[in-house]
Amino acid sequence: MQRYGAALPLALALLWLIAPGARAQAAAAMLERGNGPEPSTLDAHRCQEVACGNVLRDLYEGLVTEDARGRLIPGMAQRWSVSADGRSWTFTLREGLQWSNGEPIDAQQIVASFRRAFAPATAAPFGELFDALDNAQAVQAGKLPPQRLGVSAADARTVVFRLNRSAGLPALLTLPIAFPVYLPAVEQYGAQHTRPGRLVSNGAYRLAAWTPQANLVVEKNPRFHDAAAVAIERVRFQVTEDAAAELQRFAAGDLHITEVVPPQPLPALRKRFGAQLRLSPYLGAFWLGINLTRPPLRSAACATPPCEDRELALRRALTLAIDRDKLTRYVTGLGETPAYGIVPPGIAGYTPAAMPWQSLSQTQREEHARALYRHAGYSDDKPLVIELRYNTSTPHRRLTLAVAAMWRQTLGVQVRLRNEEWKVFVQNRKQRTITQVFRGGWIGDLADARNFLAAFGSDGPLNWMGYDDAGYRERLAKADAARSEAARNAWLRAAEQRLLNDNAAIPLYFYSSKHLVASNVRGFEANALDRHASRWLSLSP
């Protein structure tokens, strides 16, 4: 061990006097990232939220990946091709691919991982996004064995996918469900294969440590095929559910990148942080979900049209009573825009649908909301009592408080707010047993309108509302069968319009990407899906 002698105390004293951001870099030699709530899992096939996705994109790489600007580039596959009818895709692997434990990766292991992803026992939440993959839905439902899934290995370096319709498969292969999971660890450790010392990955980083409800550390994977280009040796993902506290940690030099920025006046933030504040367009929609399987917004015992009409009137009243301009100006206030639909703007070739009353003034909307509220059977003497559920987060709490106040002031609704830790919230939302109105929304996995609409068309784990409409499913099916992109988008828009007419969800706003990024971080690029893998970043002196 090298000895430093008496010079060390002086060096430490000088280090403490330098700027906080530089102190964090020099003291830790590690990238510190805010990451929102505790990741619900590091099982790539079971991940369904941003917090685990951020970490998994450092730990794993799919056949296709994305560069810093979100453009598709080769991952494990060095090249790929598609048949003339768009239904057969062939991927050729790079030579010499290895797991983080040094074992080789071949095509058959990738095929086996896909079969595990779609096996019923895995219950992969994003499986329904792969409905174009041959037999994927039947395999996930247990109607066919995993061996019938439309993916095979032609040889040790060739993976072939069979589709039941033309689809943009490469973009789908960037999702965590398409990452290769090391099955010997799953067989040996079961659900515990995601723990440090057991998780075997294939990406730019490998898992070094995980302290629940505190942080997660990844370290550079020397066996990654592009390890020489990975600049940062270690990354610590910090649990930062409190956005205000996250901002203070950034200001103190304890974080290089924040996951969000708390609602504050934009001029003050710009004055305080200057170019470190990064705002950009983002394919994401925030809406409130409605449990359509239970009273008071849908009664399972009600089968007569007048009753259904009253429930629809109540859902529309709640939707109309919210002033989205006030929400985005005074509550969120960081570049978000009012939403009157489910699909955000910015998707090439797609014209989003909108609520039919969008052109009304807020005063007209509120008058209409009160009339619908009375039609639904509610009044000052008989107010609606409803529960609004959200996960722990400063911005979400501010938003739900504002919505509750608008419902109370405009309609007289009595709102009970329910705050839950992320994992509990996700489980309750998925089960559809105790929820009434809840925080929902969708962050785009792909720059495709269908990605925002698919969950409403099945009874899968992402249909938190329990929306069940044959006309909606028919429109999605016609979009899938369309022979041109224009026809496909037209049918998708018709499906979105039907969803909005049914008031199955309450759109509030479209996201903006908002982060604080330290001045010495290089390579952080804005992109529509707001993905920032650590392999593209570096820390300058």
C-alpha positions, 0 to 999 in steps of 0.5 A, a space after each residue: 500500500 502506498 504511503 502519502 505522509 503529511 501531505 494528505 491533511 493539506 490535500 483534504 483541506 484544499 479539496 473541501 474548499 473547492 466548488 461543491 460540484 468539483 468536490 463531488 467528482 474529486 472525492 467520489 470519482 463516481 457519477 451521482 444520479 438522482 433516480 426517483 423512487 426505489 426500483 421495483 425490480 432489476 428483473 429486466 423482463 418484469 420492469 415497468 417503470 422509469 426508475 428500473 429502466 434507467 438502471 437496466 439500460 446501464 446493466 444490459 444491452 439488447 440486440 438494438 440500442 440507442 445512442 445519446 440522442 435516442 437514435 437506433 444503433 447496433 447493440 448485441 447485433 452488428 446488423 439486421 435485415 427484414 423481409 419484403 413483407 415486413 414479417 421476418 427479421 434477421 439479426 446477426 450477433 457481434 463476434 465474441 459477446 460475453 456476459 459480465 461473468 466472462 461466459 460467451 453469449 450465443 443466439 440460443 441463449 437470447 432465444 431462451 431469454 425471450 421464451 422466459 420473458 413471455 412465459 406466463 410465470 414471468 408475467 412481463 408487464 410489457 409483453 402486450 407491446 409485442 403483440 405483433 410477435 408470432 404467438 406472443 399473446 398465446 404464449 403469455 396467456 399459457 395457451 401455447 408453450 414458450 417454444 412456439 414463440 416466434 423467435 429462433 436461432 438459425 445458428 450461433 450468431 443469428 436470431 430470427 423473429 417471425 411477426 404476424 404483421 408488419 411492425 417496427 421491431 428494432 425499436 421494440 428491442 430497445 425495451 428491457 423486456 427484450 434484454 437477455 437475462 442470464 438464465 442459470 442465475 434465475 434457475 439457481 436463485 429465483 427472484 434473488 438473481 437480481 442481487 449484487 454478486 448474483 446478477 449477471 448482465 451484458 451491458 456497459 456496467 455490472 451491479 456492484 451494490 444495492 442498499 434498499 431505499 438509499 442507492 444502487 451502484 453499478 461499475 464498468 463491465 470490462 467484458 462489454 464489447 465497447 468497454 474502451 469507449 465507456 468513460 465513467 467507472 462507477 455510477 450511483 443511482 440515488 433514491 430521490 422520491 422527494 424532488 425538493 430534497 433532490 434539488 438541494 442535494 444537487 445544489 450542494 454538489 452531491 448529485 451530478 444529474 437529477 431525475 426531475 426538477 420540483 415545481 418552482 417559478 421558471 425564471 427563478 430556476 434559470 437565474 439560480 442554475 443557468 445552463 445546468 437546467 435542461 428542459 426539452 420536449 418529451 413523449 409523455 402524457 400525465 393523466 388520472 386513471 379511473 377504475 371502470 370496474 367498480 362504483 361510483 364511476 362504473 357499477 358492475 351491477 348496472 346493466 341498463 343504459 340510463 345508469 351507464 349514462 349517469 356514470 359517463 356524465 360523472 366521469 365527464 363532469 370530473 374531467 371538465 372541472 379541471 383547469 389545465 391551464 392553471 395546472 401547467 402554469 402554476 403547479 407544474 410550471 416547467 414547460 408542460 402543456 395542457 393535455 386534452 388527449 392521450 397521445 402527445 404531439 411530436 409523433 411523425 405522421 400522427 395527428 392526436 385526437 382531443 376531447 370534443 369540448 377543448 374549444 370551450 372556455 374554462 367558464 363554459 367547461 365548469 358550467 357544463 361540468 355542474 350540469 353533468 354532475 347534477 345529471 349523475 345524481 349528485 348535489 351539495 346535499 348529496 356530494 360525491 365522496 371519492 378517493 384520489 390515490 398517488 405515489 409518494 412524490 412532491 410534484 404528484 402531491 401538489 398536483 393531486 391537491 390542486 385537482 382535489 381543490 378544483 373538484 371541491 370548488 367547482 362541483 362540491 366533491 369531497 376528495 380523500 387523498 391516498 399517498 402510497 410508496 411506489 411498490 404498494 401503489 403499483 400493486 394496488 393500481 394493477 389489481 383494480 380492487 381498492 382504487 377509484 381515481 389514481 395517478 396514471 400516465 404513460 412515458 413513451 417506450 417508442 415514438 409511436 401512437 400505438 404505444 400510448 393506446 395499446 394497454 387500453 385494448 387488452 385485459 393485461 396488467 397495464 390496463 389499470 382502468 379495466 377499460 373494456 370496449 369492443 369498438 376500441 379493440 376493433 379500431 386497434 385491429 384495423 390499425 394493425 392490419 392497415 397497408 399504409 402508415 397513413 391508414 394506420 395512423 387514421 385508425 389509431 386516431 379513431 381509437 384514441 377518439 373513442 377512448 376520449 369520448 368514453 372518458 376512460 381517463 382524465 388527461 391533464 398535461 403532456 410532459 417536458 423533460 426536466 433535469 439539472 445537469 452539473 456543468 462538468 457532465 459531458 454527453 447529456 443530450 436531449 431526446 424525445 424518450 428522455 433516456 440517458 444511458 451512463 455509457 454516453 456520459 463523461 465527467 470533465 475536470 
